[in-house]
Amino acid sequence: MTHAETPDAASRPVRTPVQFRVWQLWLLALFVAVALVNIRDQRRGEPTLIALAAGGFALYGLMGWGAWRLLRRLRLRIGATAALVLYLVAMAMLFLAATIAYLLIEHAYLAGGVRLMGW
């Protein structure tokens, strides 16, 4: 059995779950630039630590994007200001925890106690 599509259904654009705007892509480029400058300022030349830091920044960005999408749904229940404050506090705490974890891993790696990814 075939279904005939109405002209309205055929002309409607397909909505994808992720649609980036120009300002979002600009913000992504800025985020990557800040991350690269931050990594370079640490004056670390070890490829393992650079890969770990770059991966951490990418994961932090993805988690921030996911948290923002989640909080957009909760915004109606808790209010816009409360949602923004909750998001900012959660991301700051996550960044602090990630920084401490990186510093511990870096110290163990440089002290010779840990070999990451076999390098």
Residue frames relative to the residue before (quaternion, step in Angstrom):
aa qw qx qy qz dx dy dz
M 1.0000 0.0000 0.0000 0.0000 0.00 0.00 0.00
T 0.1826 -0.7913 0.5767 0.0894 3.53 -0.78 0.99
H 0.3093 -0.7353 0.5757 0.1797 3.51 -1.18 0.67
A 0.3216 -0.7338 0.5661 0.1938 3.54 -0.83 0.95
E 0.3177 -0.7455 0.5537 0.1915 3.54 -0.83 0.96
T 0.4226 -0.6766 0.5396 0.2692 3.50 -1.05 0.78
P 0.6280 -0.5429 0.3809 0.4072 3.60 -1.12 0.46
D 0.6194 0.5484 -0.3533 0.4368 3.61 1.08 -0.62
A 0.6654 0.5072 -0.3079 0.4529 3.59 0.95 -0.85
A 0.6700 0.5022 -0.3031 0.4551 3.58 1.02 -0.76
S 0.7239 0.4454 -0.2569 0.4600 3.59 1.03 -0.67
R 0.5331 0.6263 -0.4145 0.3895 3.61 1.23 -0.21
P 0.4311 -0.6924 0.5001 0.2909 3.60 -0.88 0.83
V 0.4759 -0.6476 0.5168 0.2950 3.52 -1.19 0.65
R 0.2675 -0.7702 0.5614 0.1418 3.58 -0.78 1.03
T 0.2073 -0.7687 0.5959 0.1050 3.55 -0.72 1.09
P 0.5844 -0.6146 0.3883 0.3605 3.61 -1.06 0.60
V 0.7726 0.2276 -0.1387 0.5762 3.61 1.13 -0.53
Q 0.0873 0.7629 -0.6349 0.0851 3.55 -0.73 1.12
F 0.2338 -0.7946 0.5481 0.1165 3.55 -0.52 1.19
R 0.2886 -0.7107 0.6144 0.1844 3.51 -1.16 0.72
V 0.6823 -0.4934 0.3402 0.4187 3.56 -1.25 0.34
W 0.6721 0.4965 -0.3152 0.4499 3.61 0.88 -0.84
Q 0.6201 0.5308 -0.3500 0.4595 3.61 1.11 -0.58
L 0.6537 0.4895 -0.3156 0.4831 3.59 1.00 -0.74
W 0.6163 0.5280 -0.3374 0.4770 3.58 1.08 -0.70
L 0.6557 0.5061 -0.3028 0.4714 3.56 0.97 -0.86
L 0.6246 0.5282 -0.3320 0.4698 3.60 1.05 -0.72
A 0.6559 0.4966 -0.3126 0.4748 3.59 0.95 -0.84
L 0.6393 0.5145 -0.3205 0.4731 3.58 1.02 -0.76
F 0.6384 0.5304 -0.3167 0.4591 3.58 0.98 -0.85
V 0.6649 0.4907 -0.2981 0.4778 3.58 0.94 -0.87
A 0.6449 0.5184 -0.3265 0.4569 3.60 0.98 -0.79
V 0.6508 0.5007 -0.3148 0.4760 3.59 0.96 -0.84
A 0.6451 0.5192 -0.3221 0.4588 3.58 0.96 -0.82
L 0.6732 0.4920 -0.3063 0.4594 3.60 0.90 -0.86
V 0.6464 0.4966 -0.3236 0.4805 3.59 0.98 -0.77
N 0.6372 0.5288 -0.3234 0.4579 3.58 0.99 -0.80
I 0.6584 0.4928 -0.3062 0.4796 3.59 0.93 -0.85
R 0.6673 0.5051 -0.3028 0.4559 3.60 0.92 -0.88
D 0.6515 0.5320 -0.3153 0.4395 3.60 1.03 -0.77
Q 0.5967 0.5751 -0.3672 0.4224 3.59 1.16 -0.38
R 0.2890 -0.8038 0.4687 0.2251 3.56 1.33 -0.25
R 0.4109 0.6663 -0.5039 0.3651 3.53 0.95 0.88
G 0.1952 -0.8085 0.5484 0.0866 3.55 -0.87 0.96
E 0.4893 0.6703 -0.4376 0.3462 3.57 1.26 -0.09
P 0.4570 -0.7123 0.4563 0.2748 3.61 -0.66 1.05
T 0.6197 0.5558 -0.3501 0.4294 3.60 1.04 -0.68
L 0.6950 0.4603 -0.2827 0.4745 3.57 0.88 -0.89
I 0.6211 0.5241 -0.3434 0.4708 3.59 1.06 -0.69
A 0.6570 0.4948 -0.3100 0.4768 3.60 0.95 -0.83
L 0.6409 0.5214 -0.3229 0.4616 3.58 0.98 -0.79
A 0.6721 0.4830 -0.2972 0.4761 3.59 0.93 -0.88
A 0.6612 0.4993 -0.3143 0.4633 3.61 0.90 -0.85
G 0.6547 0.4989 -0.3085 0.4767 3.58 0.97 -0.82
G 0.6333 0.5319 -0.3247 0.4589 3.57 1.05 -0.74
F 0.6516 0.4995 -0.3181 0.4741 3.58 0.96 -0.82
A 0.6534 0.5076 -0.3186 0.4625 3.59 0.95 -0.83
L 0.6603 0.4990 -0.3051 0.4711 3.58 0.94 -0.86
Y 0.6259 0.5316 -0.3325 0.4637 3.58 1.03 -0.79
G 0.6522 0.5122 -0.3108 0.4645 3.59 0.98 -0.79
L 0.6633 0.4959 -0.3015 0.4725 3.58 0.97 -0.84
M 0.6572 0.4965 -0.3109 0.4743 3.56 1.00 -0.79
G 0.6253 0.5310 -0.3331 0.4649 3.58 1.06 -0.68
W 0.6478 0.5080 -0.3124 0.4741 3.56 1.00 -0.83
G 0.6740 0.4924 -0.2953 0.4648 3.59 0.93 -0.87
A 0.6467 0.5096 -0.3186 0.4696 3.57 1.00 -0.80
W 0.6393 0.5217 -0.3319 0.4572 3.59 1.00 -0.76
R 0.6480 0.5047 -0.3227 0.4703 3.60 0.98 -0.80
L 0.6441 0.5138 -0.3171 0.4696 3.59 1.01 -0.77
L 0.7014 0.4676 -0.2757 0.4620 3.57 0.87 -0.90
R 0.5566 0.5793 -0.4055 0.4360 3.60 1.13 -0.39
R 0.6569 0.4933 -0.3087 0.4794 3.58 1.10 -0.65
L 0.6951 0.4641 -0.2695 0.4784 3.58 1.08 -0.73
R 0.4709 0.7178 -0.4183 0.2966 3.57 1.24 -0.35
L 0.6505 0.5202 -0.3250 0.4479 3.59 0.99 -0.72
R 0.6895 0.4844 -0.2838 0.4576 3.58 1.04 -0.70
I 0.8134 0.2770 -0.1299 0.4947 3.58 0.84 -0.93
G 0.5682 -0.5997 0.3831 0.4133 3.60 1.22 -0.15
A 0.6071 -0.6067 0.3849 0.3396 3.55 -1.14 0.70
T 0.6805 0.4899 -0.3013 0.4541 3.58 0.89 -0.91
A 0.6573 0.5024 -0.3082 0.4696 3.58 0.93 -0.87
A 0.6397 0.5209 -0.3269 0.4611 3.60 1.01 -0.77
L 0.6574 0.5023 -0.3129 0.4666 3.59 0.96 -0.84
V 0.6542 0.5016 -0.3129 0.4716 3.59 0.94 -0.87
L 0.6431 0.5182 -0.3191 0.4648 3.59 0.95 -0.85
Y 0.6509 0.5170 -0.3088 0.4622 3.59 0.96 -0.88
L 0.6948 0.4833 -0.2846 0.4502 3.58 0.81 -0.99
V 0.6550 0.4957 -0.3151 0.4754 3.59 0.97 -0.80
A 0.6617 0.5078 -0.3117 0.4551 3.59 0.91 -0.88
M 0.6798 0.4786 -0.2996 0.4680 3.60 0.92 -0.85
A 0.6297 0.5200 -0.3397 0.4665 3.60 1.05 -0.69
M 0.6591 0.4942 -0.3116 0.4736 3.59 0.96 -0.82
L 0.6388 0.5191 -0.3224 0.4674 3.58 1.01 -0.78
F 0.6539 0.5063 -0.3169 0.4643 3.58 0.96 -0.83
L 0.6385 0.5183 -0.3245 0.4673 3.58 0.99 -0.80
A 0.6630 0.4979 -0.3036 0.4693 3.60 0.91 -0.90
A 0.6621 0.4998 -0.3083 0.4656 3.60 0.96 -0.84
T 0.6392 0.5234 -0.3265 0.4593 3.59 1.02 -0.77
I 0.6525 0.4995 -0.3131 0.4762 3.58 0.95 -0.85
A 0.6484 0.5093 -0.3213 0.4658 3.60 0.94 -0.85
Y 0.6540 0.5058 -0.3214 0.4617 3.61 0.93 -0.84
L 0.6660 0.5061 -0.3115 0.4508 3.57 0.90 -0.87
L 0.6371 0.5104 -0.3259 0.4768 3.59 1.04 -0.71
I 0.6562 0.4938 -0.3090 0.4796 3.58 0.97 -0.85
E 0.6461 0.5218 -0.3188 0.4568 3.59 0.97 -0.86
H 0.6543 0.5072 -0.3149 0.4641 3.59 0.92 -0.85
A 0.6699 0.4851 -0.3031 0.4734 3.59 0.89 -0.89
Y 0.6483 0.5218 -0.3181 0.4541 3.60 1.00 -0.80
L 0.7110 0.4545 -0.2634 0.4675 3.57 0.87 -0.96
A 0.6491 0.4995 -0.3171 0.4781 3.58 1.15 -0.57
G 0.5414 -0.6571 0.3839 0.3575 3.58 1.25 -0.15
G 0.5179 0.6766 -0.3981 0.3398 3.57 1.25 0.11
V 0.7881 0.2186 -0.1013 0.5664 3.60 1.13 -0.51
R 0.1279 -0.7468 0.6464 0.0899 3.53 -1.08 0.79
L 0.2117 -0.7997 0.5545 0.0908 3.55 -0.54 1.19
M 0.8713 0.0165 -0.0508 0.4878 3.55 -1.01 0.91
G 0.6584 -0.5681 0.3074 0.3863 3.56 1.08 0.65
W 0.5394 0.6226 -0.4128 0.3885 3.64 1.23 0.15
